[in-house]
Amino acid sequence: MKNNKKIAIGVLAYNEEKHISDVLSELEKLDVPIFVVNDSSTDRTREILDEFYSRKVIEVINNKKNKGTITFSYHDVDQLNKIIDIIKSYY
């Protein structure tokens, strides 16, 4: 049976400089679109994400203000629409 389902991976990141590189390196092996929302990190997370972005491994959305996971998930329609538009561009 042919499976026509497509998948994309979303990652929320806040101050994850210690782990984000390892996580993205593992996810990269799956060869699917990866979207990272940087929730206004104050450490080196953004720099690390920029490195992956420059290699075209991920798409990044940088929140100007920390919104937290629950707030982002349920209330930020503009951000969600932006992510949906990016995902549609892959398929």
Gaussian input, Z-matrix of N, CA and C with variables (Angstrom, degrees):
# hf/3-21g

backbone

0 1
 N
 C     1     B1
 C     2     B2     1     A1
 N     3     B3     2     A2     1     D1
 C     4     B4     3     A3     2     D2
 C     5     B5     4     A4     3     D3
 N     6     B6     5     A5     4     D4
 C     7     B7     6     A6     5     D5
 C     8     B8     7     A7     6     D6
 N     9     B9     8     A8     7     D7
 C    10    B10     9     A9     8     D8
 C    11    B11    10    A10     9     D9
 N    12    B12    11    A11    10    D10
 C    13    B13    12    A12    11    D11
 C    14    B14    13    A13    12    D12
 N    15    B15    14    A14    13    D13
 C    16    B16    15    A15    14    D14
 C    17    B17    16    A16    15    D15
 N    18    B18    17    A17    16    D16
 C    19    B19    18    A18    17    D17
 C    20    B20    19    A19    18    D18
 N    21    B21    20    A20    19    D19
 C    22    B22    21    A21    20    D20
 C    23    B23    22    A22    21    D21
 N    24    B24    23    A23    22    D22
 C    25    B25    24    A24    23    D23
 C    26    B26    25    A25    24    D24
 N    27    B27    26    A26    25    D25
 C    28    B28    27    A27    26    D26
 C    29    B29    28    A28    27    D27
 N    30    B30    29    A29    28    D28
 C    31    B31    30    A30    29    D29
 C    32    B32    31    A31    30    D30
 N    33    B33    32    A32    31    D31
 C    34    B34    33    A33    32    D32
 C    35    B35    34    A34    33    D33
 N    36    B36    35    A35    34    D34
 C    37    B37    36    A36    35    D35
 C    38    B38    37    A37    36    D36
 N    39    B39    38    A38    37    D37
 C    40    B40    39    A39    38    D38
 C    41    B41    40    A40    39    D39
 N    42    B42    41    A41    40    D40
 C    43    B43    42    A42    41    D41
 C    44    B44    43    A43    42    D42
 N    45    B45    44    A44    43    D43
 C    46    B46    45    A45    44    D44
 C    47    B47    46    A46    45    D45
 N    48    B48    47    A47    46    D46
 C    49    B49    48    A48    47    D47
 C    50    B50    49    A49    48    D48
 N    51    B51    50    A50    49    D49
 C    52    B52    51    A51    50    D50
 C    53    B53    52    A52    51    D51
 N    54    B54    53    A53    52    D52
 C    55    B55    54    A54    53    D53
 C    56    B56    55    A55    54    D54
 N    57    B57    56    A56    55    D55
 C    58    B58    57    A57    56    D56
 C    59    B59    58    A58    57    D57
 N    60    B60    59    A59    58    D58
 C    61    B61    60    A60    59    D59
 C    62    B62    61    A61    60    D60
 N    63    B63    62    A62    61    D61
 C    64    B64    63    A63    62    D62
 C    65    B65    64    A64    63    D63
 N    66    B66    65    A65    64    D64
 C    67    B67    66    A66    65    D65
 C    68    B68    67    A67    66    D66
 N    69    B69    68    A68    67    D67
 C    70    B70    69    A69    68    D68
 C    71    B71    70    A70    69    D69
 N    72    B72    71    A71    70    D70
 C    73    B73    72    A72    71    D71
 C    74    B74    73    A73    72    D72
 N    75    B75    74    A74    73    D73
 C    76    B76    75    A75    74    D74
 C    77    B77    76    A76    75    D75
 N    78    B78    77    A77    76    D76
 C    79    B79    78    A78    77    D77
 C    80    B80    79    A79    78    D78
 N    81    B81    80    A80    79    D79
 C    82    B82    81    A81    80    D80
 C    83    B83    82    A82    81    D81
 N    84    B84    83    A83    82    D82
 C    85    B85    84    A84    83    D83
 C    86    B86    85    A85    84    D84
 N    87    B87    86    A86    85    D85
 C    88    B88    87    A87    86    D86
 C    89    B89    88    A88    87    D87
 N    90    B90    89    A89    88    D88
 C    91    B91    90    A90    89    D89
 C    92    B92    91    A91    90    D90
 N    93    B93    92    A92    91    D91
 C    94    B94    93    A93    92    D92
 C    95    B95    94    A94    93    D93
 N    96    B96    95    A95    94    D94
 C    97    B97    96    A96    95    D95
 C    98    B98    97    A97    96    D96
 N    99    B99    98    A98    97    D97
 C   100   B100    99    A99    98    D98
 C   101   B101   100   A100    99    D99
 N   102   B102   101   A101   100   D100
 C   103   B103   102   A102   101   D101
 C   104   B104   103   A103   102   D102
 N   105   B105   104   A104   103   D103
 C   106   B106   105   A105   104   D104
 C   107   B107   106   A106   105   D105
 N   108   B108   107   A107   106   D106
 C   109   B109   108   A108   107   D107
 C   110   B110   109   A109   108   D108
 N   111   B111   110   A110   109   D109
 C   112   B112   111   A111   110   D110
 C   113   B113   112   A112   111   D111
 N   114   B114   113   A113   112   D112
 C   115   B115   114   A114   113   D113
 C   116   B116   115   A115   114   D114
 N   117   B117   116   A116   115   D115
 C   118   B118   117   A117   116   D116
 C   119   B119   118   A118   117   D117
 N   120   B120   119   A119   118   D118
 C   121   B121   120   A120   119   D119
 C   122   B122   121   A121   120   D120
 N   123   B123   122   A122   121   D121
 C   124   B124   123   A123   122   D122
 C   125   B125   124   A124   123   D123
 N   126   B126   125   A125   124   D124
 C   127   B127   126   A126   125   D125
 C   128   B128   127   A127   126   D126
 N   129   B129   128   A128   127   D127
 C   130   B130   129   A129   128   D128
 C   131   B131   130   A130   129   D129
 N   132   B132   131   A131   130   D130
 C   133   B133   132   A132   131   D131
 C   134   B134   133   A133   132   D132
 N   135   B135   134   A134   133   D133
 C   136   B136   135   A135   134   D134
 C   137   B137   136   A136   135   D135
 N   138   B138   137   A137   136   D136
 C   139   B139   138   A138   137   D137
 C   140   B140   139   A139   138   D138
 N   141   B141   140   A140   139   D139
 C   142   B142   141   A141   140   D140
 C   143   B143   142   A142   141   D141
 N   144   B144   143   A143   142   D142
 C   145   B145   144   A144   143   D143
 C   146   B146   145   A145   144   D144
 N   147   B147   146   A146   145   D145
 C   148   B148   147   A147   146   D146
 C   149   B149   148   A148   147   D147
 N   150   B150   149   A149   148   D148
 C   151   B151   150   A150   149   D149
 C   152   B152   151   A151   150   D150
 N   153   B153   152   A152   151   D151
 C   154   B154   153   A153   152   D152
 C   155   B155   154   A154   153   D153
 N   156   B156   155   A155   154   D154
 C   157   B157   156   A156   155   D155
 C   158   B158   157   A157   156   D156
 N   159   B159   158   A158   157   D157
 C   160   B160   159   A159   158   D158
 C   161   B161   160   A160   159   D159
 N   162   B162   161   A161   160   D160
 C   163   B163   162   A162   161   D161
 C   164   B164   163   A163   162   D162
 N   165   B165   164   A164   163   D163
 C   166   B166   165   A165   164   D164
 C   167   B167   166   A166   165   D165
 N   168   B168   167   A167   166   D166
 C   169   B169   168   A168   167   D167
 C   170   B170   169   A169   168   D168
 N   171   B171   170   A170   169   D169
 C   172   B172   171   A171   170   D170
 C   173   B173   172   A172   171   D171
 N   174   B174   173   A173   172   D172
 C   175   B175   174   A174   173   D173
 C   176   B176   175   A175   174   D174
 N   177   B177   176   A176   175   D175
 C   178   B178   177   A177   176   D176
 C   179   B179   178   A178   177   D177
 N   180   B180   179   A179   178   D178
 C   181   B181   180   A180   179   D179
 C   182   B182   181   A181   180   D180
 N   183   B183   182   A182   181   D181
 C   184   B184   183   A183   182   D182
 C   185   B185   184   A184   183   D183
 N   186   B186   185   A185   184   D184
 C   187   B187   186   A186   185   D185
 C   188   B188   187   A187   186   D186
 N   189   B189   188   A188   187   D187
 C   190   B190   189   A189   188   D188
 C   191   B191   190   A190   189   D189
 N   192   B192   191   A191   190   D190
 C   193   B193   192   A192   191   D191
 C   194   B194   193   A193   192   D192
 N   195   B195   194   A194   193   D193
 C   196   B196   195   A195   194   D194
 C   197   B197   196   A196   195   D195
 N   198   B198   197   A197   196   D196
 C   199   B199   198   A198   197   D197
 C   200   B200   199   A199   198   D198
 N   201   B201   200   A200   199   D199
 C   202   B202   201   A201   200   D200
 C   203   B203   202   A202   201   D201
 N   204   B204   203   A203   202   D202
 C   205   B205   204   A204   203   D203
 C   206   B206   205   A205   204   D204
 N   207   B207   206   A206   205   D205
 C   208   B208   207   A207   206   D206
 C   209   B209   208   A208   207   D207
 N   210   B210   209   A209   208   D208
 C   211   B211   210   A210   209   D209
 C   212   B212   211   A211   210   D210
 N   213   B213   212   A212   211   D211
 C   214   B214   213   A213   212   D212
 C   215   B215   214   A214   213   D213
 N   216   B216   215   A215   214   D214
 C   217   B217   216   A216   215   D215
 C   218   B218   217   A217   216   D216
 N   219   B219   218   A218   217   D217
 C   220   B220   219   A219   218   D218
 C   221   B221   220   A220   219   D219
 N   222   B222   221   A221   220   D220
 C   223   B223   222   A222   221   D221
 C   224   B224   223   A223   222   D222
 N   225   B225   224   A224   223   D223
 C   226   B226   225   A225   224   D224
 C   227   B227   226   A226   225   D225
 N   228   B228   227   A227   226   D226
 C   229   B229   228   A228   227   D227
 C   230   B230   229   A229   228   D228
 N   231   B231   230   A230   229   D229
 C   232   B232   231   A231   230   D230
 C   233   B233   232   A232   231   D231
 N   234   B234   233   A233   232   D232
 C   235   B235   234   A234   233   D233
 C   236   B236   235   A235   234   D234
 N   237   B237   236   A236   235   D235
 C   238   B238   237   A237   236   D236
 C   239   B239   238   A238   237   D237
 N   240   B240   239   A239   238   D238
 C   241   B241   240   A240   239   D239
 C   242   B242   241   A241   240   D240
 N   243   B243   242   A242   241   D241
 C   244   B244   243   A243   242   D242
 C   245   B245   244   A244   243   D243
 N   246   B246   245   A245   244   D244
 C   247   B247   246   A246   245   D245
 C   248   B248   247   A247   246   D246
 N   249   B249   248   A248   247   D247
 C   250   B250   249   A249   248   D248
 C   251   B251   250   A250   249   D249
 N   252   B252   251   A251   250   D250
 C   253   B253   252   A252   251   D251
 C   254   B254   253   A253   252   D252
 N   255   B255   254   A254   253   D253
 C   256   B256   255   A255   254   D254
 C   257   B257   256   A256   255   D255
 N   258   B258   257   A257   256   D256
 C   259   B259   258   A258   257   D257
 C   260   B260   259   A259   258   D258
 N   261   B261   260   A260   259   D259
 C   262   B262   261   A261   260   D260
 C   263   B263   262   A262   261   D261
 N   264   B264   263   A263   262   D262
 C   265   B265   264   A264   263   D263
 C   266   B266   265   A265   264   D264
 N   267   B267   266   A266   265   D265
 C   268   B268   267   A267   266   D266
 C   269   B269   268   A268   267   D267
 N   270   B270   269   A269   268   D268
 C   271   B271   270   A270   269   D269
 C   272   B272   271   A271   270   D270

   B1=1.4376
   B2=1.5282
   B3=1.3184
   B4=1.4582
   B5=1.5251
   B6=1.3147
   B7=1.4605
   B8=1.5191
   B9=1.3201
   B10=1.4583
   B11=1.5203
   B12=1.3053
   B13=1.4571
   B14=1.5208
   B15=1.3269
   B16=1.4605
   B17=1.5174
   B18=1.3162
   B19=1.4579
   B20=1.5230
   B21=1.3023
   B22=1.4605
   B23=1.5238
   B24=1.3032
   B25=1.4616
   B26=1.5231
   B27=1.3261
   B28=1.4562
   B29=1.5223
   B30=1.3311
   B31=1.4603
   B32=1.5231
   B33=1.3195
   B34=1.4538
   B35=1.5228
   B36=1.3290
   B37=1.4646
   B38=1.5196
   B39=1.3133
   B40=1.4605
   B41=1.5243
   B42=1.3218
   B43=1.4644
   B44=1.5325
   B45=1.3168
   B46=1.4670
   B47=1.5277
   B48=1.3329
   B49=1.4629
   B50=1.5269
   B51=1.3135
   B52=1.4652
   B53=1.5206
   B54=1.3393
   B55=1.4654
   B56=1.5238
   B57=1.3172
   B58=1.4708
   B59=1.5233
   B60=1.3054
   B61=1.4644
   B62=1.5329
   B63=1.3285
   B64=1.4722
   B65=1.5276
   B66=1.3222
   B67=1.4615
   B68=1.5236
   B69=1.3362
   B70=1.4632
   B71=1.5223
   B72=1.3162
   B73=1.4694
   B74=1.5258
   B75=1.3255
   B76=1.4626
   B77=1.5268
   B78=1.3293
   B79=1.4636
   B80=1.5279
   B81=1.3219
   B82=1.4720
   B83=1.5283
   B84=1.3066
   B85=1.4668
   B86=1.5232
   B87=1.3263
   B88=1.4665
   B89=1.5222
   B90=1.3175
   B91=1.4683
   B92=1.5346
   B93=1.3215
   B94=1.4636
   B95=1.5336
   B96=1.3285
   B97=1.4701
   B98=1.5367
   B99=1.3278
   B100=1.4643
   B101=1.5258
   B102=1.3123
   B103=1.4633
   B104=1.5134
   B105=1.3194
   B106=1.4589
   B107=1.5162
   B108=1.3252
   B109=1.4536
   B110=1.5215
   B111=1.3245
   B112=1.4566
   B113=1.5253
   B114=1.3197
   B115=1.4592
   B116=1.5289
   B117=1.3364
   B118=1.4620
   B119=1.5291
   B120=1.3203
   B121=1.4659
   B122=1.5239
   B123=1.3333
   B124=1.4714
   B125=1.5248
   B126=1.3095
   B127=1.4593
   B128=1.5356
   B129=1.3097
   B130=1.4714
   B131=1.5283
   B132=1.3134
   B133=1.4607
   B134=1.5200
   B135=1.3184
   B136=1.4630
   B137=1.5280
   B138=1.3132
   B139=1.4678
   B140=1.5286
   B141=1.3086
   B142=1.4696
   B143=1.5262
   B144=1.3260
   B145=1.4602
   B146=1.5149
   B147=1.3233
   B148=1.4656
   B149=1.5273
   B150=1.3333
   B151=1.4670
   B152=1.5337
   B153=1.3173
   B154=1.4671
   B155=1.5269
   B156=1.3254
   B157=1.4687
   B158=1.5311
   B159=1.3153
   B160=1.4752
   B161=1.5265
   B162=1.3380
   B163=1.4723
   B164=1.5215
   B165=1.3405
   B166=1.4677
   B167=1.5245
   B168=1.3351
   B169=1.4575
   B170=1.5205
   B171=1.3422
   B172=1.4679
   B173=1.5219
   B174=1.3235
   B175=1.4586
   B176=1.5244
   B177=1.3263
   B178=1.4636
   B179=1.5193
   B180=1.3160
   B181=1.4616
   B182=1.5170
   B183=1.3319
   B184=1.4596
   B185=1.5202
   B186=1.3316
   B187=1.4576
   B188=1.5240
   B189=1.3189
   B190=1.4596
   B191=1.5208
   B192=1.3329
   B193=1.4554
   B194=1.5241
   B195=1.3270
   B196=1.4537
   B197=1.5191
   B198=1.3251
   B199=1.4600
   B200=1.5174
   B201=1.3007
   B202=1.4631
   B203=1.5162
   B204=1.3130
   B205=1.4532
   B206=1.5180
   B207=1.3011
   B208=1.4625
   B209=1.5187
   B210=1.3179
   B211=1.4632
   B212=1.5127
   B213=1.3219
   B214=1.4587
   B215=1.5192
   B216=1.2867
   B217=1.4555
   B218=1.5197
   B219=1.2982
   B220=1.4535
   B221=1.5268
   B222=1.3152
   B223=1.4514
   B224=1.5260
   B225=1.2931
   B226=1.4595
   B227=1.5210
   B228=1.3147
   B229=1.4595
   B230=1.5250
   B231=1.3208
   B232=1.4705
   B233=1.5247
   B234=1.3263
   B235=1.4650
   B236=1.5228
   B237=1.3119
   B238=1.4661
   B239=1.5235
   B240=1.3210
   B241=1.4692
   B242=1.5198
   B243=1.3125
   B244=1.4637
   B245=1.5318
   B246=1.3230
   B247=1.4607
   B248=1.5241
   B249=1.3221
   B250=1.4672
   B251=1.5203
   B252=1.3189
   B253=1.4747
   B254=1.5149
   B255=1.3301
   B256=1.4618
   B257=1.5246
   B258=1.3255
   B259=1.4703
   B260=1.5348
   B261=1.3273
   B262=1.4516
   B263=1.5235
   B264=1.3188
   B265=1.4608
   B266=1.5266
   B267=1.3346
   B268=1.4726
   B269=1.5152
   B270=1.3269
   B271=1.4585
   B272=1.4891
   A1=109.32
   A2=116.08
   A3=121.03
   A4=109.85
   A5=115.81
   A6=121.60
   A7=108.10
   A8=117.05
   A9=121.53
   A10=112.66
   A11=117.33
   A12=120.08
   A13=109.96
   A14=113.98
   A15=120.32
   A16=107.82
   A17=115.42
   A18=119.80
   A19=109.71
   A20=114.98
   A21=122.84
   A22=106.02
   A23=116.44
   A24=120.73
   A25=109.21
   A26=114.98
   A27=120.92
   A28=110.18
   A29=115.56
   A30=121.22
   A31=107.99
   A32=116.19
   A33=120.64
   A34=107.82
   A35=116.43
   A36=119.86
   A37=111.16
   A38=115.21
   A39=121.97
   A40=107.72
   A41=115.11
   A42=121.77
   A43=112.11
   A44=115.34
   A45=122.07
   A46=112.67
   A47=117.64
   A48=119.59
   A49=113.38
   A50=117.92
   A51=120.64
   A52=112.85
   A53=117.40
   A54=119.97
   A55=115.18
   A56=118.39
   A57=120.31
   A58=112.83
   A59=117.86
   A60=120.37
   A61=111.03
   A62=116.40
   A63=120.39
   A64=111.01
   A65=116.54
   A66=120.76
   A67=110.59
   A68=116.79
   A69=119.81
   A70=112.07
   A71=117.09
   A72=119.77
   A73=110.98
   A74=116.79
   A75=120.41
   A76=111.13
   A77=116.98
   A78=120.33
   A79=111.46
   A80=116.33
   A81=120.91
   A82=111.41
   A83=117.29
   A84=122.09
   A85=112.43
   A86=117.19
   A87=121.01
   A88=112.55
   A89=116.67
   A90=122.16
   A91=112.34
   A92=115.07
   A93=122.56
   A94=107.15
   A95=117.20
   A96=118.94
   A97=111.39
   A98=115.58
   A99=122.34
   A100=108.25
   A101=115.29
   A102=121.92
   A103=108.66
   A104=116.07
   A105=120.69
   A106=109.14
   A107=115.53
   A108=121.18
   A109=106.54
   A110=115.46
   A111=121.62
   A112=106.96
   A113=115.87
   A114=121.19
   A115=111.69
   A116=114.91
   A117=122.72
   A118=111.78
   A119=116.07
   A120=120.81
   A121=111.22
   A122=114.92
   A123=120.63
   A124=112.08
   A125=117.29
   A126=120.81
   A127=108.74
   A128=118.99
   A129=122.89
   A130=113.45
   A131=118.43
   A132=121.09
   A133=111.52
   A134=117.81
   A135=120.14
   A136=111.65
   A137=117.60
   A138=120.82
   A139=111.05
   A140=116.32
   A141=120.77
   A142=109.83
   A143=116.94
   A144=120.24
   A145=111.32
   A146=117.26
   A147=120.98
   A148=111.68
   A149=116.51
   A150=120.43
   A151=110.62
   A152=116.80
   A153=120.56
   A154=110.76
   A155=116.66
   A156=121.01
   A157=110.73
   A158=117.13
   A159=120.34
   A160=111.85
   A161=116.85
   A162=121.31
   A163=111.37
   A164=116.87
   A165=123.70
   A166=112.77
   A167=115.52
   A168=121.05
   A169=110.35
   A170=116.43
   A171=121.02
   A172=110.57
   A173=114.06
   A174=122.94
   A175=105.68
   A176=116.75
   A177=120.44
   A178=110.19
   A179=114.60
   A180=121.54
   A181=105.69
   A182=116.38
   A183=121.55
   A184=110.02
   A185=116.30
   A186=120.01
   A187=109.17
   A188=116.51
   A189=120.74
   A190=111.13
   A191=116.16
   A192=122.32
   A193=108.10
   A194=117.25
   A195=120.96
   A196=109.32
   A197=115.12
   A198=120.56
   A199=113.03
   A200=117.50
   A201=120.34
   A202=111.28
   A203=115.95
   A204=121.83
   A205=112.96
   A206=117.89
   A207=120.37
   A208=110.80
   A209=116.91
   A210=120.14
   A211=110.45
   A212=116.68
   A213=119.42
   A214=110.69
   A215=116.75
   A216=120.62
   A217=113.37
   A218=117.41
   A219=119.34
   A220=115.76
   A221=118.09
   A222=117.86
   A223=115.56
   A224=119.76
   A225=120.20
   A226=110.89
   A227=115.66
   A228=122.28
   A229=111.62
   A230=118.20
   A231=120.52
   A232=111.14
   A233=117.03
   A234=120.30
   A235=110.64
   A236=116.45
   A237=119.52
   A238=111.21
   A239=117.27
   A240=120.31
   A241=111.32
   A242=117.44
   A243=121.14
   A244=110.16
   A245=116.40
   A246=120.74
   A247=110.35
   A248=116.90
   A249=120.23
   A250=110.67
   A251=117.88
   A252=120.79
   A253=111.72
   A254=116.98
   A255=120.04
   A256=110.11
   A257=116.86
   A258=120.37
   A259=109.69
   A260=117.57
   A261=120.11
   A262=111.91
   A263=117.57
   A264=120.50
   A265=112.36
   A266=117.00
   A267=121.21
   A268=112.12
   A269=116.24
   A270=120.00
   A271=109.97
   D1=131.60
   D2=-179.68
   D3=-81.86
   D4=133.18
   D5=179.27
   D6=-104.17
   D7=113.04
   D8=-179.56
   D9=-95.91
   D10=9.18
   D11=179.96
   D12=-71.85
   D13=143.12
   D14=177.94
   D15=-117.25
   D16=154.05
   D17=-177.11
   D18=-133.56
   D19=147.72
   D20=171.05
   D21=-137.47
   D22=152.80
   D23=-177.27
   D24=-114.20
   D25=133.05
   D26=175.91
   D27=-112.34
   D28=136.76
   D29=-179.78
   D30=-128.80
   D31=127.65
   D32=172.57
   D33=-98.01
   D34=131.51
   D35=-175.81
   D36=-130.97
   D37=131.80
   D38=171.85
   D39=-141.48
   D40=115.13
   D41=178.98
   D42=50.70
   D43=55.83
   D44=-176.91
   D45=-111.32
   D46=29.12
   D47=-175.56
   D48=-56.96
   D49=-28.23
   D50=-178.30
   D51=-75.09
   D52=-24.97
   D53=-171.17
   D54=-122.50
   D55=-22.10
   D56=-169.29
   D57=-62.44
   D58=-35.73
   D59=-179.59
   D60=-63.96
   D61=-45.39
   D62=178.87
   D63=-64.26
   D64=-42.89
   D65=-179.96
   D66=-61.10
   D67=-48.95
   D68=-177.69
   D69=-68.17
   D70=-34.14
   D71=177.26
   D72=-63.07
   D73=-39.49
   D74=177.53
   D75=-70.27
   D76=-43.47
   D77=179.90
   D78=-64.62
   D79=-33.90
   D80=179.69
   D81=-56.99
   D82=-32.59
   D83=-179.17
   D84=-64.36
   D85=-20.80
   D86=-178.83
   D87=-76.63
   D88=-16.27
   D89=177.79
   D90=56.27
   D91=48.80
   D92=174.39
   D93=-130.69
   D94=158.95
   D95=178.22
   D96=-61.51
   D97=135.88
   D98=179.68
   D99=-121.28
   D100=128.32
   D101=-179.76
   D102=-119.93
   D103=128.02
   D104=-179.14
   D105=-119.21
   D106=128.87
   D107=172.48
   D108=-102.57
   D109=111.80
   D110=176.60
   D111=-86.90
   D112=111.34
   D113=-172.88
   D114=-87.41
   D115=56.43
   D116=175.67
   D117=62.86
   D118=46.89
   D119=179.07
   D120=-59.66
   D121=147.15
   D122=179.51
   D123=-108.67
   D124=1.08
   D125=177.52
   D126=-103.23
   D127=-150.18
   D128=-177.87
   D129=-87.92
   D130=9.23
   D131=-177.93
   D132=-53.53
   D133=-46.98
   D134=-177.38
   D135=-61.84
   D136=-40.91
   D137=178.09
   D138=-60.96
   D139=-42.91
   D140=179.76
   D141=-65.77
   D142=-42.99
   D143=177.39
   D144=-61.79
   D145=-38.78
   D146=178.04
   D147=-60.48
   D148=-36.37
   D149=177.75
   D150=-63.82
   D151=-46.82
   D152=178.65
   D153=-65.41
   D154=-39.65
   D155=178.79
   D156=-62.70
   D157=-42.26
   D158=-178.73
   D159=-63.82
   D160=-24.81
   D161=176.97
   D162=-90.93
   D163=5.61
   D164=178.80
   D165=62.09
   D166=32.53
   D167=177.92
   D168=-86.86
   D169=-33.14
   D170=-174.67
   D171=-137.45
   D172=163.81
   D173=166.00
   D174=-108.15
   D175=142.53
   D176=-176.43
   D177=-126.49
   D178=137.21
   D179=169.18
   D180=-119.02
   D181=121.53
   D182=-179.47
   D183=-101.62
   D184=113.26
   D185=174.15
   D186=-72.32
   D187=135.08
   D188=177.98
   D189=-74.28
   D190=-24.61
   D191=-178.19
   D192=-133.53
   D193=139.60
   D194=178.83
   D195=-64.30
   D196=125.09
   D197=-176.87
   D198=-112.76
   D199=-14.62
   D200=-179.63
   D201=76.10
   D202=159.75
   D203=-174.90
   D204=-66.18
   D205=-49.81
   D206=-176.11
   D207=-66.22
   D208=-44.11
   D209=179.39
   D210=-60.09
   D211=-46.47
   D212=180.00
   D213=-61.29
   D214=-46.08
   D215=-173.63
   D216=-63.31
   D217=-36.57
   D218=-171.07
   D219=-108.77
   D220=-19.67
   D221=-170.05
   D222=-121.85
   D223=-12.84
   D224=-174.60
   D225=-99.17
   D226=76.03
   D227=-175.67
   D228=-61.23
   D229=-38.67
   D230=179.51
   D231=-61.38
   D232=-44.29
   D233=178.51
   D234=-64.77
   D235=-43.27
   D236=179.27
   D237=-62.38
   D238=-41.61
   D239=177.61
   D240=-63.72
   D241=-37.23
   D242=178.00
   D243=-62.72
   D244=-43.92
   D245=178.85
   D246=-64.32
   D247=-43.19
   D248=179.03
   D249=-60.93
   D250=-41.99
   D251=177.99
   D252=-61.87
   D253=-40.81
   D254=178.82
   D255=-65.43
   D256=-43.62
   D257=179.90
   D258=-61.88
   D259=-43.07
   D260=179.33
   D261=-59.84
   D262=-32.27
   D263=179.29
   D264=-65.65
   D265=-22.48
   D266=177.59
   D267=-80.05
   D268=-25.15
   D269=-175.16
   D270=-120.73

